[in-house]
Amino acid sequence: MFRAVQHLFFKDRFGCLLDTLVQINEPPQAFLELGPDTSIVLGSSYFIDTQTNLDTNFIQFLVWDPSTDLACIDCIKVNASPKTDTRYTLKLIDQNGCEIIDAITIRVLINSDLFIPNAFTPNGDNINDLFSIFSPKGSLHINALRIFDRWGNLVHTLENINFSGEFQAWDGRIGDQPALPGVYVYLIELQNPKGVGLIFKGDLTLVR
């Protein structure tokens, strides 16, 4: 750390000459640490526990790049749920113009023909608003996708659809009306590129 000693001279009101030594220390170097690179399984999330010695009350500029699949784009510490390998970079600038940058790579591991989330929140905030399913290993053909309420009533259905990657299967509406919060049941019948039939069934929680 830089240190300097200044010899100061001054006079009091009686004309007496006084002097003193003042040591000036360089302020600590700003740091930003997002943590080591990590891996997650597709569909899970990772909490980026950002560490910095900047006073967060005086941060003038905060930007994540990219900002996709982050639970909060204006937060320093945030949950990230990328669907593919992603390198997130965070830039901070404080009121003195001090700029610091750090990055973290989150690798996404794929271990299934189809990933199906167990909850979604169709509340219009553009975060997890749709019930989307994911095909990480290539194209799939949906023979039928059906969603039932807890009484067994069919509330949503799709048939004969080819997709790869992300497919937005339901917006949380029954006809023209928002579906009630609660637990629903999905039944998905599909074929993989080799023509093998696959059936997926499970619970889906709708939260508003």
N, C-alpha and C positions, 0 to 999 in steps of 0.2 A: 504494500500500500504506500502511496506517495505521502510524504510528510515534509512540511516546510516550516522553518522557524523565522518569524519576523521580529525585528528589534524596533519597537515603537517608542517615539519620543513625543512628549507633550508638556505644555505648561499649565499650571493651575492658575487661579485668579490672582494669586499673589506674585506671579512671575517665577515661581520655582519650577525648575526643569526636572521632569520625572521621566523615567523610562521603564519599559517592561518587555519581556519576551513573550510572544504569542505563537503557539504551535498550531498550524493549520493542517488538518488531515483531509486527505482526499475521501469523498464519500464512497461507500462500498459499491462495487460494480454490480449493476443490475443483472439479474439472471431470470431465466424462464425455462422450466423443465416440464415436459409433457410425459416423461417416463420412457421406459424402454419400448421398443417395438414389440408387438404381441400378436397372438392369433386367437380367433374365436370361431365357433361353429356357426354356420349360416343360420340366421334367425335369432341368434343371441346378441347381446350388447356388451360393450366394454365401457367402464367409467374412466374417463380421462381425468385423473386427479392432478390437475395442473398446480405446479408450485412456482411462486415468484416472490421476490422481495419488494416489488413495487406496491405502493399503497393503492389497493383496488378502488378506493374512493376517488382517486385522482387520475384514473385512466381515461384518456380522452378519445382513444381509438382502439377498437377491438374487432378483429376480423378473422374468421375461420375460412380456410380455403382447402378443399371445397367445404360448403356448408350443408351438403346433402346428408341425410340420414343422421343428423344431430338432433337431440331432443330440445336443445336451446342454442340458437346461433349467437346470442348476446351474452352467454355465460362463459366464465373462464373454466369452470369445471363442468363437464357435460358427459352425458351418456351418448355413445356412438353405436349405431347399428348398421354398419355398411353391409351391402349385399355382395360386393366384390372387394378384392384387395384395394385398400385406399390409404393414401398418405395424406394425413391432415396436418396443415400448417397453421399456427396461431401467431398473429402479429399484435403486439401491444405498444401503444405510445402514451406516455404520461404527460402531465401538464407542462413539464420542462422540455418536451420534445424528445425524451429518451425513448429509443425504439429498440425492442428486443423481439426475436423470432425463434421459434423452435418447432419441431415437427415430430410426428409419430406415425409409423406405418402399422396398420391393422390388417393382417392377412385373414382371409375368410376360408375356412375349411369346409369342404363339401363331402357329405357322407350319406346322401340319400338321393333317390330318383326324383323326389318331390319334397319340398319344404312347405308346411302348412302352419301358419301362426295359430295360436289358440285364443287370441283376443284382438280386437280393434276398437277404435274410438271415433266414430263418424260424427264429430262435433264441429266440423268446419274450420279447424285450426291448421289444416294441411299437414298434419302429422298423424300418420297411421289412421287416416280417415277411411281407407278402403280395406276390405278383406281381400288380400292379394296372395296368390299362391306362386311358388317359384319352382322352375325346372332348371336346376343348375347343370344338368348333363346333356342338354339338347332338346330337340322338339318332342312334344308329347301330344297325344290326341285325346281330348275329353269326349268320352261317349255320353256321359251325363254327370252333371253336378247339381246336387239338390241340397237345400237347406230347410230344416224343419224347426218349428218352435218346440217348446217343452211338452206341449200336448200332442205332438206328432203331426201337426198341420204343416203342409208344404207351403213355404213362404217365398221360395226363390228357386228357380231352375234354369239351367243352361244345358245345351246339347250340341254335339257334333262341332267341336272347336279345336283347331290346331294352335298350339302356342309354344314358345320357348322363352326362357328367361322369366320375367314377371308377367303374371296375368291377373288383371283386376276383376275379381269374380263377383263381388257384391258391394254395393254402396250403403248397405244398412237401411234400405227402404223396402217397404212392402207396398207395391203399387205406387201411389203418390204420397204415402204417409211414412214418416220415420218409424222404423221398427222400435219396439220397446226395449229398454235395457234388459239384459238377462242372458241366460245360457241357451244357445241353439245347438243343433246337431247338423253336421255336414256329412254327406255321402258322395264320394267322388269315384267314378268308374272311368278308367282311362287305359290307353295302350302306349307302350314305349316304342321307340323306333324299330325294335325287333319284333313287334307285334304281340308282345307279352302283355296280357291283361293284368291291371293292378287296381286294387280297391282300397280306398282310404276312408276311414270313418272316425269321427271324433267330435269333441265338444268345442264350441266357439263362443266366447264371451263377448257380448256387445256392451260397451261402456260409453255413457254419455256424460 
